[in-house]
Amino acid sequence: MNKINMKFLSLVLILLLLGCTNSKKTEIANINDEGFVSTSNKNFTITKEQFKDKIKGAWVAQTVGVTFGLPIEFKYNSTMVQDYQKLNWDENSLEVEYRERPGTYDDIYMDLSFMKVIEEEGVDAPAQSFANSFANAEYKLWFANQSARYNILNGLTPPESGHWLNNPCADDIDFQIEADFAGLMNPGMVNSAVDICDKVGHIMNYGDGYYGGVFVASLYSLALVSNDVNDIENIVEKAIQVIPSESNFAKCINDVIKWHKENPTDWKATWYKVNRKWSQDIGSPLGVFEPFNIDAKINAAWVVMGLLYGNGDFTRTFEIATRCGDDADCNPATAGGVLASIVGFSKIPDFWKQGLDKVENLPFMGTDYSLIDAYALSEKHALDMIVKNGGEVTGNDIIIKIQEPNTVPLEISFEGHYPKEKIIPRQSENEISFEFEGIGFAVASPPNLRNPKGKNHIFETEMYIDGKLVEKIKLPTKENTRRFTPFWKYQLPKGKHKVVIKILNPVDFVNVELKHVIIYDDKPFKVNF
């Protein structure tokens, strides 16, 4: 072989080696100028210390956010908190809330119950294990969570326990505030996070209520593989692509994104637009015909507004998400947790960390886990999932194999059901009755039962519709086993109906307490002007 050919072959080999090397570099170093991984089949590398800092930050910011907003939770319904009202925060805020109102942290103790199942049974544990974890816990629950707890304790298994035909609160915020764990244990692996959401989220929610949790888990998952707050808009836009565009949830969040782009400096202008278009709640019986709104999508809109208009600043993010009103503790908790997943605990201002040392080791209500335990478990579960999904943990580096997110199937709760009127039922010691014209109803009860003498009782009832016995229902007065919405029925034939509920074992120390009945028709009412 002559020298010319040898030189040519040497040149070819060098070019091939350079190509392979550059290809490998491209595969790992795939973060764009804003620090966000935006391409499929790529890897994201982070040190163990950086990852640990992100996980800790997410849990701390979530805890701070819910504590910060709790004093005004549902005190500003369908209205914003004015600028002149000071929202307080000091070194005692966390400790006072922990010790005096431990039920504040349902956002967190539900996550911890699910994490305990994963720790004991693995990520492939059946949905029933996750359902049992909170159904039998001693902490307080409300709305879709308590409705699901009742369903589970009375033999209804997931996903039926969260379906709107069995859970009038199916579109409520519940899974949205407790899906953080799924995103945190799946950094950059949105589809793996959604797999967990599918199993856990349908225990208590369906449709837009389920989508709230999927969206939040996706936000966390994507935030963990970003290093720059300038990428928040990209994270939100990519996370909402996981939700079907035909759903009202996706339409609502996409409106927020659009209106923020049109007016990126005035969050109140966007608030008015969101409230005008998306403030209707047609499912949760306590919210229909009321300013009260625990619906997932509008509260998710306030989360997104906190993130987009907060511009990476923790104080602005907490303040805006809280001042949007409605579920004003859960929303800053979610927004703060996502922001901290990008920048980590070390970048949270000291102002928001004050008092943390007083509570970090305290277990949350109904659990054996503290914040310190949450950090460790999330990190452990995340490393397990990273390896399970083709990533690597080598030395001080974590290499995450990024997943290109898929869109979940379309689900619609209360399809074809439109609120028609609110009526007050006739009630005596042993009977409840009402008549209506429409296709369904849901009877609302106060969210917190009042039992002055503190005695527990299980009411045995029978529900008759048009003279036919349709269901035998037990109504425990014990808070953790109560049926949050006592009576409902959807998809009835359109027409006149009479409902009679017989109380078979009344007692003199407590009553079946009702507020009103929401009646549904098959067509929406239209204002004639």
ZAMARGU-4260 file (C-alpha; in steps of 0.2 Angstrom, whole numbers, plus 5000, padded with zeros to 4 digits):
<rodrens>
0) 5000/5000/5000 | 5007/5017/4995 | 5010/5032/5007 | 4996/5042/4999 | 4983/5028/5002
5) 4990/5027/5020 | 4988/5045/5023 | 4970/5044/5016 | 4965/5030/5027 | 4973/5039/5042
10) 4963/5054/5038 | 4947/5044/5037 | 4950/5035/5053 | 4953/5052/5062 | 4937/5059/5055
15) 4927/5044/5060 | 4933/5045/5078 | 4930/5064/5079 | 4912/5060/5073 | 4909/5047/5086
20) 4916/5059/5099 | 4905/5073/5094 | 4890/5062/5093 | 4893/5056/5111 | 4895/5074/5117
25) 4879/5079/5108 | 4870/5065/5116 | 4874/5070/5134 | 4876/5089/5132 | 4859/5093/5125
30) 4854/5107/5135 | 4849/5123/5125 | 4854/5141/5130 | 4841/5142/5143 | 4846/5126/5152
35) 4831/5115/5147 | 4832/5098/5139 | 4820/5099/5124 | 4824/5085/5113 | 4820/5066/5113
40) 4831/5052/5116 | 4844/5063/5125 | 4853/5062/5142 | 4854/5075/5155 | 4869/5074/5167
45) 4868/5081/5185 | 4879/5079/5200 | 4872/5070/5216 | 4874/5085/5226 | 4864/5096/5213
50) 4850/5083/5212 | 4849/5082/5231 | 4848/5101/5232 | 4834/5101/5220 | 4824/5088/5229
55) 4826/5096/5245 | 4821/5113/5238 | 4805/5106/5230 | 4799/5099/5247 | 4804/5114/5257
60) 4796/5126/5245 | 4780/5116/5244 | 4779/5116/5263 | 4782/5135/5264 | 4769/5138/5251
65) 4755/5129/5259 | 4759/5137/5276 | 4760/5154/5268 | 4743/5153/5259 | 4733/5144/5273
70) 4727/5159/5282 | 4717/5165/5267 | 4713/5148/5259 | 4695/5149/5252 | 4692/5166/5260
75) 4694/5174/5243 | 4683/5164/5232 | 4682/5169/5214 | 4691/5186/5218 | 4709/5191/5221
80) 4717/5197/5236 | 4720/5215/5236 | 4738/5223/5236 | 4735/5232/5252 | 4732/5216/5262
85) 4748/5210/5269 | 4752/5191/5269 | 4762/5187/5284 | 4778/5176/5285 | 4790/5175/5300
90) 4801/5163/5309 | 4786/5155/5319 | 4774/5153/5304 | 4779/5135/5300 | 4780/5129/5318
95) 4763/5136/5323 | 4755/5128/5308 | 4763/5111/5311 | 4758/5111/5329 | 4741/5119/5329
100) 4733/5114/5312 | 4742/5099/5306 | 4728/5095/5294 | 4734/5110/5284 | 4747/5098/5276
105) 4736/5086/5266 | 4746/5092/5251 | 4761/5083/5259 | 4754/5068/5269 | 4745/5061/5255
110) 4761/5061/5245 | 4770/5053/5259 | 4757/5039/5260 | 4760/5034/5242 | 4779/5035/5244
115) 4778/5023/5259 | 4769/5011/5247 | 4783/5012/5235 | 4796/5010/5248 | 4787/4994/5255
120) 4780/4986/5239 | 4790/4995/5225 | 4784/5006/5211 | 4774/4992/5203 | 4763/4990/5218
125) 4744/4988/5213 | 4732/5003/5214 | 4723/4995/5228 | 4739/4996/5239 | 4740/5015/5236
130) 4721/5016/5239 | 4722/5007/5256 | 4737/5018/5261 | 4726/5034/5263 | 4709/5025/5266
135) 4715/5018/5283 | 4726/5033/5288 | 4721/5044/5303 | 4724/5061/5294 | 4710/5072/5288
140) 4703/5073/5270 | 4690/5082/5260 | 4681/5082/5243 | 4688/5070/5231 | 4700/5062/5243
145) 4687/5059/5256 | 4674/5053/5243 | 4687/5040/5237 | 4692/5035/5255 | 4673/5031/5258
150) 4672/5022/5242 | 4687/5011/5246 | 4682/5008/5264 | 4665/5002/5257 | 4671/4990/5244
155) 4673/5001/5228 | 4690/4998/5220 | 4700/5010/5209 | 4698/5017/5196 | 4680/5016/5199
160) 4682/5024/5216 | 4687/5040/5207 | 4675/5040/5192 | 4663/5054/5191 | 4648/5043/5192
165) 4654/5037/5209 | 4663/5053/5215 | 4654/5070/5213 | 4671/5078/5217 | 4680/5070/5202
170) 4685/5086/5194 | 4692/5094/5211 | 4709/5099/5215 | 4714/5083/5225 | 4726/5074/5215
175) 4733/5090/5208 | 4740/5094/5226 | 4747/5077/5229 | 4755/5072/5212 | 4772/5080/5217
180) 4780/5064/5222 | 4777/5056/5205 | 4786/5070/5196 | 4800/5071/5209 | 4804/5053/5207
185) 4804/5054/5188 | 4816/5068/5183 | 4815/5071/5164 | 4805/5055/5163 | 4787/5062/5161
190) 4780/5046/5154 | 4786/5036/5169 | 4778/5049/5180 | 4761/5048/5171 | 4761/5029/5173
195) 4761/5032/5192 | 4748/5045/5190 | 4737/5034/5180 | 4737/5021/5194 | 4736/5033/5209
200) 4726/5048/5202 | 4711/5038/5196 | 4709/5032/5214 | 4701/5049/5218 | 4699/5059/5202
205) 4694/5058/5184 | 4694/5069/5169 | 4700/5087/5173 | 4703/5082/5191 | 4715/5068/5185
210) 4723/5080/5172 | 4728/5092/5186 | 4739/5079/5194 | 4746/5073/5178 | 4750/5091/5173
215) 4759/5095/5190 | 4769/5079/5190 | 4775/5083/5172 | 4779/5101/5178 | 4790/5094/5192
220) 4798/5081/5180 | 4803/5094/5167 | 4809/5106/5180 | 4821/5094/5188 | 4830/5093/5171
225) 4831/5112/5169 | 4844/5124/5177 | 4837/5141/5172 | 4822/5150/5178 | 4821/5158/5161
230) 4814/5142/5155 | 4798/5142/5165 | 4788/5146/5150 | 4795/5131/5140 | 4792/5119/5155
235) 4774/5125/5156 | 4771/5123/5138 | 4779/5106/5137 | 4769/5100/5152 | 4752/5105/5145
240) 4756/5095/5129 | 4754/5079/5140 | 4735/5084/5142 | 4723/5081/5128 | 4720/5098/5119
245) 4702/5095/5118 | 4700/5095/5137 | 4694/5110/5146 | 4709/5108/5157 | 4721/5110/5143
250) 4711/5124/5135 | 4711/5134/5152 | 4730/5132/5154 | 4734/5136/5136 | 4723/5152/5138
255) 4734/5157/5153 | 4750/5154/5142 | 4742/5165/5128 | 4737/5179/5139 | 4753/5180/5148
260) 4762/5182/5131 | 4750/5196/5126 | 4753/5204/5143 | 4768/5198/5152 | 4769/5211/5165
265) 4751/5213/5172 | 4745/5197/5181 | 4729/5205/5186 | 4724/5207/5168 | 4726/5189/5165
270) 4717/5185/5181 | 4701/5194/5175 | 4701/5185/5159 | 4704/5168/5167 | 4690/5171/5180
275) 4678/5177/5167 | 4680/5162/5156 | 4684/5147/5167 | 4676/5151/5184 | 4662/5139/5182
280) 4662/5123/5193 | 4648/5111/5187 | 4654/5095/5197 | 4658/5098/5216 | 4641/5101/5224
285) 4647/5114/5236 | 4654/5125/5222 | 4640/5125/5209 | 4630/5141/5210 | 4643/5148/5222
290) 4659/5158/5221 | 4668/5144/5229 | 4679/5135/5217 | 4689/5119/5221 | 4689/5114/5202
295) 4707/5108/5197 | 4709/5118/5181 | 4706/5136/5187 | 4717/5132/5202 | 4730/5125/5191
300) 4728/5142/5181 | 4733/5151/5197 | 4748/5140/5199 | 4754/5144/5181 | 4751/5162/5184
305) 4762/5161/5199 | 4776/5153/5189 | 4774/5164/5173 | 4772/5181/5182 | 4784/5176/5196
310) 4798/5177/5184 | 4809/5165/5194 | 4807/5175/5210 | 4801/5166/5225 | 4792/5180/5233
315) 4783/5185/5218 | 4778/5167/5214 | 4771/5164/5231 | 4762/5180/5232 | 4754/5180/5215
320) 4749/5161/5216 | 4741/5166/5233 | 4733/5182/5228 | 4724/5174/5214 | 4712/5167/5228
325) 4702/5151/5228 | 4713/5137/5235 | 4726/5149/5241 | 4737/5137/5250 | 4739/5123/5238
330) 4742/5134/5223 | 4758/5143/5230 | 4764/5126/5237 | 4764/5119/5219 | 4771/5134/5211
335) 4785/5135/5224 | 4789/5117/5223 | 4791/5118/5204 | 4802/5133/5205 | 4813/5125/5218
340) 4815/5110/5207 | 4824/5121/5195 | 4835/5131/5206 | 4837/5120/5221 | 4836/5123/5240
345) 4852/5133/5240 | 4843/5147/5229 | 4828/5149/5240 | 4830/5165/5249 | 4834/5164/5268
350) 4818/5174/5271 | 4807/5159/5266 | 4818/5146/5275 | 4816/5154/5292 | 4809/5142/5305
355) 4813/5127/5294 | 4825/5120/5307 | 4810/5120/5320 | 4799/5108/5310 | 4811/5098/5298
360) 4811/5083/5310 | 4793/5083/5314 | 4782/5070/5307 | 4767/5075/5297 | 4749/5071/5303
365) 4745/5052/5301 | 4762/5047/5295 | 4779/5042/5302 | 4788/5054/5290 | 4796/5071/5292
370) 4802/5083/5279 | 4820/5075/5281 | 4812/5058/5277 | 4803/5065/5262 | 4820/5072/5255
375) 4828/5055/5257 | 4814/5044/5250 | 4811/5055/5235 | 4830/5055/5231 | 4830/5036/5233
380) 4815/5033/5222 | 4821/5044/5209 | 4838/5036/5208 | 4829/5019/5206 | 4818/5025/5192
385) 4832/5033/5183 | 4842/5017/5182 | 4825/5007/5178 | 4823/5019/5163 | 4840/5017/5156
390) 4850/5030/5165 | 4865/5028/5175 | 4872/5033/5193 | 4891/5032/5192 | 4902/5040/5205
395) 4896/5058/5208 | 4886/5059/5192 | 4868/5055/5188 | 4864/5052/5169 | 4845/5054/5166
400) 4838/5047/5150 | 4825/5060/5144 | 4808/5054/5138 | 4798/5063/5125 | 4781/5065/5133
405) 4766/5057/5126 | 4748/5063/5128 | 4736/5054/5139 | 4719/5049/5133 | 4704/5060/5134
410) 4692/5059/5149 | 4677/5070/5152 | 4668/5071/5169 | 4649/5076/5170 | 4648/5075/5151
415) 4630/5081/5146 | 4626/5087/5163 | 4622/5105/5166 | 4618/5113/5183 | 4600/5119/5182
420) 4595/5125/5200 | 4599/5123/5218 | 4585/5117/5229 | 4582/5114/5248 | 4576/5097/5252
425) 4562/5093/5264 | 4569/5084/5280 | 4562/5076/5295 | 4570/5065/5308 | 4568/5049/5297
430) 4566/5055/5280 | 4573/5067/5266 | 4563/5071/5250 | 4563/5082/5235 | 4556/5083/5218
435) 4564/5090/5202 | 4564/5089/5183 | 4581/5085/5175 | 4593/5071/5173 | 4603/5070/5189
440) 4606/5077/5206 | 4619/5079/5220 | 4615/5083/5238 | 4628/5094/5247 | 4633/5092/5265
445) 4644/5104/5275 | 4663/5100/5272 | 4666/5098/5291 | 4653/5088/5301 | 4647/5095/5317
450) 4643/5083/5331 | 4641/5093/5347 | 4641/5078/5359 | 4655/5069/5350 | 4646/5052/5349
455) 4649/5042/5333 | 4635/5034/5324 | 4632/5025/5307 | 4616/5030/5299 | 4608/5017/5288
460) 4598/5024/5274 | 4589/5019/5258 | 4587/5030/5243 | 4572/5028/5232 | 4570/5037/5215
465) 4552/5037/5208 | 4547/5024/5220 | 4561/5012/5217 | 4575/5007/5229 | 4591/5011/5220
470) 4604/5011/5234 | 4607/5007/5252 | 4619/5020/5260 | 4629/5020/5276 | 4633/5037/5283
475) 4646/5037/5297 | 4647/5053/5307 | 4665/5049/5311 | 4676/5062/5301 | 4688/5050/5293
480) 4675/5038/5287 | 4661/5050/5282 | 4653/5051/5265 | 4658/5068/5259 | 4643/5070/5247
485) 4629/5059/5255 | 4618/5056/5240 | 4618/5058/5221 | 4613/5050/5205 | 4617/5055/5187
490) 4612/5049/5170 | 4593/5048/5174 | 4580/5048/5161 | 4576/5066/5157 | 4559/5071/5166
495) 4551/5073/5182 | 4558/5063/5197 | 4555/5061/5215 | 4568/5056/5228 | 4565/5049/5245
500) 4578/5045/5257 | 4573/5035/5272 | 4584/5036/5288 | 4581/5019/5296 | 4590/5022/5313
505) 4589/5040/5318 | 4596/5045/5335 | 4593/5060/5346 | 4611/5066/5347 | 4616/5069/5329
510) 4607/5072/5313 | 4610/5069/5294 | 4616/5087/5290 | 4612/5093/5272 | 4615/5110/5264
515) 4606/5109/5247 | 4603/5099/5231 | 4611/5103/5214 | 4599/5098/5200 | 4606/5094/5182
520) 4598/5095/5165 | 4604/5089/5148 | 4605/5107/5141 | 4614/5122/5148 | 4603/5137/5152
525) 4606/5152/5141 | 4604/5170/5146 | 4591/5178/5134 | 4600/5195/5131
</rodrens>
